[in-house]
Amino acid sequence: MTKELRRLSILMLIMFLALFGSTSWIQVVQAESLSANARNTRALYDSYQVQRGSIIASGAAIASSVPSDDVYSWQRVYTDAAMWAPVTGFINPALGSATGIEQAMNQELSGTASSQFLDRVDRIITGQTARGSNVVLSLDANVQRVAYEALNGLQGAVIAIEPSTGRILAMATSPSYDTNLLASHDSDGANSAYDILDTDPAHPLFNRAIGGNLNPPGSTFKLVVASAALASGNFSPASTLPNLASYTLPGTNTAISNAGGGTCGGGDTVSIADALRLSCNIPMAQLAVQLGDDAIRQEAEKYGFNSSFTMPLASTPSTYPRGLSDDRTALTGFGQGDVRATPLQMAMVSAGIANGGVVMNPRMVDRVIAPDLSVQQTFDNTQFGRALDSGLAQEMVTMMVANVSDGAASGARIDGVDVAGKTGTAENGSDQPYTLWFTGFAPATNPQVAVAVVVEDGGGQGQTGSGNTIAAPIAKKVMEAVLGK
């Protein structure tokens, strides 16, 4: 071989290796990011030629693909669409839009995730038709149905969590919508349906369980304030506060009262335990001022406030602001003023207390299963952090049980089961309907479920309804469904 041919051979080998390396890098290392790039329309279009995997809950498909007679090859269909809408969302190739699990797990469902690379290679070699993988949810179909039907058309949401793992068992919102209408390949029809939903003043497109227009949590936030008090080391459930019938917010002429008027039971002082059990505003406002907004915010953040969670759906952060004046801090003592929360966040507060003070990251996917039923990916339980020492968490449990058994949350009682809970009836202005809340868990020992319920627009009762009469019974049904009652 001449010197020139040898040089040319070496050059061609180098070029081949460079080409092999770059294509391998693109197809393996960068495959997932390139596939997810919104400008990669070819990848998006190609994904519609693949039979998309199913979304599965309790062993049954709640979203699946059937053949279509148009360019997109497959039509997405949803079972019990309105019930599952906040979970599945929808995908529409004609509009290039997706929401919910359809969007968050698109790569797995379309078979383009990096974890599915070897499966794609195997299908190319064997000549098999490309298919996406199935996403198996943690949600329980029976609990989801109970939660959705318990809302009974009220404007609100329910979320249920397994305290020890963070697995979401139910995520229901109302009003809801038919995802099949928005998945239609008739772009004009889908756009028209979307416009109607988008302009509806009841906001059916909101996933109120993890986002939407956040509400003040009302008296459910007293759990966070009481937790901050115990965590400070300066208070116990027996610690007392002045028992006043009216309290003027520091630095203002504004007076607040307890929900029922008058004092918080008899006596000149009231314990933190009794203030929580009777859901009195004034002692909790005084306690908040003594603690200060920094201490309350720090405790709230240990439960997840001011953080967004990816489950893989992304939640809107619940908020406790910085730099509050004493009068604004007093209002947060009973969940008013500047504090806002999602049902997810208030469920995490209950779940953290139920789990010995350890707050778990919420998740709603258990595993990804290939078309041949092999498990491609599993999802672990992970800790967000510790909010309370286990001994203090048990003191919170005791107070929450008293709240249900002999206090303001009696609407959540379950025969034969110790339920821990807290109600909330949040104000939204002098002439606006209340926002009604419940959060809690059951059983109080060895808890299996933590739940949060929010009902907006006063539950249709303006300012006459309460968290105990409207939200707590909804939570009771959901907890009973998990416990098999």
Beta strands, then each sheet from edge to edge (+ up, - down):
strand 1: 55-57
strand 2: 60-67
strand 3: 74-78
strand 4: 91-92
strand 5: 97-98
strand 6: 134-137
strand 7: 156-161
strand 8: 168-174
strand 9: 240-242
strand 10: 247-248
strand 11: 255-256
strand 12: 269-271
strand 13: 358-360
strand 14: 365-369
strand 15: 375-378
strand 16: 383-386
strand 17: 420-426
strand 18: 435-442
strand 19: 449-455
sheet 1: 3+ 2- 1+ 6+ 14- 15+
sheet 2: 4+ 5-
sheet 3: 8+ 7- 19+ 18- 17+
sheet 4: 9+ 12-
sheet 5: 10+ 11-
sheet 6: 13+ 16-
end
